[in-house]
């Protein structure tokens, strides 16, 4: 690209000003799918618990129903008898075990992460409550109703005339 052409493109873009960064906004074509107009992400504990429970249930079902152990012996037996199907069956069995393990690991990760997230959010709630209550206590100390208007705060006591003279 020639330098002059690049300068023309920059000048054209500056004139149009159509490519500006927009924060907290979506292009009009994406707005129907956006959900709430504020764009806030809201997650409820019951939603997290439900996702975690489904992942845990799927993990247990895969453990009980998807593992195939009978093909290992059959594959070895067929291979020892000279059938090519024996090695193929062993290969499929090994591949199935690896894939099943990956899916089960993902289910366990999701379940554990939902439990962790639930506990982390509960801890965050406690922290925020404590922080807000300490701010409220601090705010109470700045309440303007500590004494009637024009009266001195008794906390500071009377001025010591002897110190003022020195």
Secondary structure, DSSP 4 states (H G I P E B T S, - for coil): --HHHHHHHHHHHHHH------SS---GGGGGGS-STT------HHHHHHHHHHHHHHHHHIIIII---HHHHHHHHHHHTT-HHHHHHHHHHHHHHHHHHHHHHHHHHHHHHHHHHHHHHHHHHHHHHHHHHHHHHHHHHT-GGGS-TTPPPGGG----HHHHH-
